[in-house]
Amino acid sequence: MVNIYEEEKKPAPMGLVVVGYLSALFFPILGFVLGIVCCLKERPKHGVLIILLNIVAAIVGYCVITALEA
């Protein structure tokens, strides 16, 4: 039986996934938000990978900035 009151989740377009990966590398806050959006749009695998890439890129960026200041 189909429930007409439930919203049907549509998968995130691949363009959103690609922009999510790129922004995870270059714009960490935006990448984190797009990772969450991908998780909510039935692409949880890509969403989690975008968030993890975002965290790794932020750590590497922090290490590079602190190494340049020393």
Buried (B, 14 or more C-beta within 10 A) or exposed (E): EEEEEEEEEEEBEEEBBEBBBBBBBEBBEBBBBBBBBBBEBEBEEBBEBBBEBBBEBBEEEEEEEEEEEE
